Amino acid sequence: MDDMPVYLFTGFLESGKTSFIDETLADKRFNNGQRTLLLVCEEGEAEYDESRPYMKNIYVENIEDEDELTSETLDILAKKHRASRVLIEYNGMWQLKTLYDNMPENWAVYQEFMFADATTFLTYNANMRGLVVDKLSGCELVVFNRFTKDMDKMAFHKIVRGISRRPDIAYEYTNGDVEYDEIEDPLPFDINAPVVKIEDGDYALWYRDLSEDPKKYDGKVVEYKGLAAVNPRMKPGMFFFGRQLMTCCVEDIQFAGLLTLCDADKMPENGKWYTMRLSVAYKWHKLYGRKGPVLTLQNIEPAEAPAQPVATVYYA
């Protein structure tokens, strides 16, 4: 079955999603007559004028309740309009997991954008951190509109980069000018050193960087302090080594470790802290079922638990 291209637009109420989608549909480079299903999951001040010529093959359907996001409903709507692609204006108060878990199997998100009102974004981040993380984690572009010259780009930049290094960041000023973020994010460790030493406070950043670009670390030697997680069902000489990681709040703390191999007689104790020096290989392993980073132990020393045992993904 051919993929159904999905273009996903996220952000909170009055963040500029509708205006951007409307401008996109008016652009002949994007809209040259394809039958398009437009799912609107949030009703704001701006509305779509279906009488405009470029809306001829755009079929607007409103999803008013999160419970309506079922695979069956979405499939019925796509078939009803014989759509060849889907645009979704998503409700900022709904978790994206609801959508991803319930999309028909052949629906594939081709692009994901997030929009934010710069005048309210910092407040949302302070009070609804989980929703901000949810919307920034997978997007390819985040647009801060209603931006003004007196606003500090670094405050916005840190929030985005603390969650993901993936998206481009654009600042849209009140006069319509758009400026792209060019702030560099040098890593706090030397990736070209013979041994890449990861300090306690940098584990979350390193783990995320490795997850996003594992090929970059292929052949590297790293050293860091972490917890050994030994599963008795795994073969001797195989364990996971990492740290507890928090992306948003206490409720989402989880162990973020990496598959590690060693000689059977050098197995660490489960739940103990160690400082390990490890070589990294990006390769296929049956535990992953795909290619991924596999560590091989070079040196191991017992260690005391750090002052902050839980690493955090985002900037304070």
N, C-alpha and C positions, 0 to 999 in steps of 0.2 A: 504494500500500500504506500502510495506517495505521501511524503510529508506535507502537512498543512502548515505553511509558514505563519508564525505568530509573532506580532510586534507588540511588546508589552510596555506600557507607560505607567509608572508608579509615582507616588508622592502624596502629600497630604492635601486636604481640602484647600482650594484657592491657591494651588501651587503653580498653576499655568499649564496643566496637562491638556485641557480641552483646547486652549488657544493653539498650543503647539501641534496637536493632532490635526486641527482644522487647517492650519497653515501647510502641514505636510500633505494633506489630501488635496489641497488646492494646487500643489506643485505637480506639473505634468511629468516630471522626471520620476516621481513615485507613483502617481495615479494616472494611468493611461487607459482606464476603463475596466480594470479587473473587478470581478464581483467580490466585494469585500464585506465581511461581517464585522461590524463595530460594536463591541460589547462595552456598555457604559455601566460601571459598577458604583458610580458616585455622582450625585447631582449637585453641581455647583452653580455659581452665578452665570457663567458662560454656557451657552447651549449650541447645538449643531443646527444649522439652518438647512434642512433637507431639500429646500427648493432651489438651492444653488446648483448650477450646471455640473460642477465637479462632484456633486453628491449623487449623481444619477445612478451609479451602480454600488453605492454605499448603503448597506442595510443596518440600521441602528436598532439594537435590542438592549433593553435595560435589565440589569440584574440588581434587584433591590435588596436581596438577602443573601448572606454568605452561604446559607444552606442550599441555595439554588445552583451553586457551582458544583454540579455533578457531571460526570462523564456523559451520561445519557442526555442531559439537557443541552450541554454544549454541542454534542454530536447532532442532535435534532435541529438546533438552530443553524448549524453550518449547512446541513443538508436542505433545510427549508429554503435557504437563499442560494443554494448551489454555489457557496462561496469557494474561492480559490485561495483565500488568505484571511487572516483574522487580526484585527487590532483590538487591544484590550486597554480601556482606561480603568485602572484598578483602584479600588477603595483603599485609601491610605491606612485605615484602621483595621483592615483584614490582613492576616498573615499570608504571605505568599505560598507557604506550604499547602494551604487549602487549595489554591489554584493548581499548583504543580502536581499534587496528589490526585486531582480529579480531572485533569485534561485527558481527552481521548488519546489513545496510544500513538496515533499518527500525527498528533499536534507537536510541533517542535518550535521552541522559542528561538527565533533568529536574532532578535535584538531586544535588549531590555534597557530602558531609560528611566532615570529618576529625576523628578522636578521638585524644587523646594523654594519656598518664599524665604529669601535671605533675612527678612525682618522677623520671622518667627522660628526659623530653623534651630537656632541655638536653644530656644525654650523647649521645642519638641525634644531635642537631644537630651536636655537635662531632666525632663519629666516623662518621656516616653522612649527611653533609650532602646528598648527591645524592638520597637517598631522601626526606629531609624536604622538599627543594625540589619533588620530584616530586609529593608528596601535597598540598602547600599551594598549588601554582600554579593549580589550577583549582577548588578547593573554594569553597563559598558560606558555610560555617560551620565554624569549628574550635572544638572543645570541649576545654578542658584540665580533666580531672577529677582527683580526689584533690588539689585545690588547698588550700593552707593559708594562713592570714593572714600568716605570716612570709615568704611567697614574694614576689619582686619582679615585679609585673605587667609592668613596663617591659621586663624581659629577654625575656619571652615575646612581648610586643607588637612589639618591634623585629625579632625573627626573622620573625614573620608579615608585618609591613609591609615588611620588606626584600625579601620575595619577591613579595607581591601586596597591593594596597590593596583588593582585592575582598571578601574574606571578613569576615563578622562574627566576633567573638571572644567566647567565653563561658568563664567560669571557674566550674567546679562544685566547691564546697567539700566537704570530707569529711562535713559534716553534712547535705548534700543541697541547700543553698542554691546558687542560680545567680546570678552577677553578670556583666553584659555589659560589655565593654570600652568605655570612653568617652574614652580618651586621644586627644586631637586630634593630627593630623599636619600642621602647617602646612608648606606648600611653602617651600623655602629660597630662593625667588626670587619677585619680585613679578609675578604674572601680569597685573596691571592696568597695569603700567608701559607707557609708549609703546614702549619696546624691552625685551623680556623677556631679560635677560642671564643666560645659563646658565654658571656656573663649571665648571671642569674636574671637580671632585669631585661635581657635581650632575647630570652628563649622564645617568647611568643612571636616576636618579629621574625626571628630566624625560622621558626616552624612554619609560619605563614609563607615566608619567602620560598622556603623549600617546597611547600605544597603547591605554590603557584608556578614555580619554575624548577622542577626537580633535576632537569638535565644540566642546569648550571652547576650543580654540586657533584655530578658524576666524576668519580676519581679523587674527590677532595678528602682530606682528613679533618675531622672536627673533634672538639673536646668540650664537654659541658657536664653540669651536675644535673642528675635526674633520679627518678624512681624506677626501680626494676619491677616489671610486672611479669611474673612467671606463671604460666598456665600449665598445670600438671598434665593436661591432655595434649600438650605440644611435645614434640621430641626434645630430648636433652640437647642442649646447645642452641636453643632457639627461645627467645623471649622478646618482650617489648620494653623499650627504654624511653622515658619522656617525663612530662610534667603534667600536673593538673592545669587546665586552661579555662579561663573565663572570658567569653566574648561580650557579655552584656551585663549579667547580674549573677548573684549567687546561685540562683535556680538552674543556670545552664552550665555550671562547672562540669567538665568532663575530662577524662584522661586523654591526652594527645601524645601518643608514643609511636615509635617507629620499630619495625621489625629488625631485630638484632641477632646476629649469629656469633657463636663462639665455640671453643672446644668444650666438650661435655664436662670436663673437670674444672672449668672456670665459670660455671653457672653462678650468677648472683642469687642472693636470697630475695624472695618475693617481698615487696613492700619496703625494701631498704634503699637508702640514699647512697649513690656512688658518683664519683667523678670518672667518666670514661672517655678514652680516646678511641675514636672509631673511624674506619674508612667507609666512604659512601659509594654505593654503586646504584645506578639507575637501571634496573633490569626486571625481567618478568619473574614472578614468584607465585607459586600455587596458592599461598595464603591470600594474596591480593587478587589472584585471578586476572592479573593485568601487570603492566609495567609499573614499578614504583620504587621508592628509595629503600634499599636494603643496606643495613649497617653491619660491619664486621668488627668485632672487638679487637683492639690492639693492646690497650692497657686499662686496668681497672683498679680504683682505690676507694675504700669506704669514705663516706663523707657525712658531715652533719647537715641536717635539714636547713635550708636557707631561711632567712628572716621572713621572706615572703614566698612560701612554698607554692602558692597558686599564681601562675603567670597570667597576665591580662593582655588581650589582643589590642585593646584600644588605648589611646593616650588619656592620661588623667586630666 
